[in-house]
Amino acid sequence: PDLSKDANVSSALGILQHAIKAGGRGVSIRTLFTQIGELILKLCPCVLMSPLSCAQFLDPDKCGMFDIVVFDEASQLPTCKAIGVIARGKEAVIVGDPKQMPPTSFFMEQVDDGDDDFETDDLESILDDCLAISMPQMFLAWHYRSRHESLITFSNKAFYDGRLYTFPSPDDRVSKVTMVDCGGSFDSGKTRTNKVEAQAVIDEIIKRAHDPELSKYSVGVVTFNIQQQSLIEDLLDEAASKDPDLEKWAFGSEEPIFVKNLENVQGDERDVILFSIGYGKDETGKLIMNFGPLNRDGGWRRLNVAVTRSRIEMKVFSSMSPEEIRINDTASEGVRSFKRFLQYAAGSTIWDQDIANTGSSSDNYGTPRIDRD
């Protein structure tokens, strides 16, 4: 339709022109979609909306309004929020990874900021339910993010049965996943942070900001818990306030630094990921086998998300060695996978044979199983 010409005020085009001239006053988006939905879809054949926006702006009586509905990151979308969107389309494509984060009530509950040992529920996703009823599916095997094979090797072997297609690296004998031994302690009783480790992450960021070569690469920081995330954010803001170059590089670049925890980092990526473990021995030298979300069912999914965010390099900042993690004291598959990952980051090849013989992977439903092939 020609929007340059005035149309009859009672026509679909006339109603749209009047709404535009009025700046949206007097008519809601929902009413506009109901009145002139066909015209809007001619002008904008592809509409990007969240499930909440669909419920808010699209009349449920307009079933089949779209030819196709595509869900991205469907592993994080509860079925109850997806049904209404599916009803507004004639066909649906559900895209997601059952080995990554499920929907969670983590941020829906009021919790004590000083303690992250609270109960959270992992919910069933629309992806889980589609797999459960054996809808037609296709496994997307190409892995595009990692520009060095070592960045995806652990997850590929531990969680995907080695099924991912990766691109060989010319320097594949040099791993881009390394560990930094910080020698800090975890304040398990009060702040639930590791200050020494947090400062080591900030020092690495400052070094990269002022290095002509390293500053070319974007940086993201991943932490295990909210408290460590907040501490690193505070230290970074403090350092940036005293260093204009750091502030410009960190927050003014095309891909600014992010600092996120396991629960909300899915979907993000950066050239370099700095992974702050945080947990470790307390001031008395005691290591409590509690690693927050990793101890819960599905904790291995969170680990899989965290260790696959980098394109070029990952540096793991830890105050404990993998040998200090006593997997015989826990039934958590997340903790077992975590120990193997630390072994991998530390350069050990023990984890490789361990996974080949008794390692955990999972089927399409995300249920851990034993692979003894």
Salt bridges, closest charged atoms under 4 A:
ASP6 OD1 - LYS21 NZ 3.60
ASP67 OD1 - LYS90 NZ 3.33
ASP116 OD1 - ARG192 NE 2.65
ASP117 OD1 - ARG192 NH2 3.51
ASP122 OD1 - ARG302 NH2 2.94
ASP161 OD2 - ARG369 NH2 3.06
ASP171 OD1 - HIS148 NE2 3.24
ASP171 OD2 - LYS176 NZ 3.90
GLU204 OE1 - LYS207 NZ 3.39
GLU204 OE2 - ARG208 NE 2.84
GLU213 OE2 - LYS216 NZ 3.22
GLU238 OE2 - LYS242 NZ 3.52
ASP243 OD2 - HIS210 NE2 2.62
GLU255 OE2 - ARG311 NH2 2.67
GLU263 OE2 - ARG296 NH2 3.27
GLU263 OE2 - ARG302 NE 2.76
ASP268 OD2 - LYS260 NZ 2.69
GLU269 OE1 - ARG145 NE 2.93
GLU269 OE2 - ARG311 NE 2.79
ASP271 OD1 - ARG311 NH1 2.70
GLU313 OE1 - ARG208 NH2 3.13
GLU324 OE2 - LYS281 NZ 2.91
ASP329 OD2 - ARG326 NE 2.61
GLU333 OE2 - ARG340 NH1 3.49
ASP352 OD2 - LYS157 NZ 3.13
ASP354 OD2 - ARG340 NE 2.75
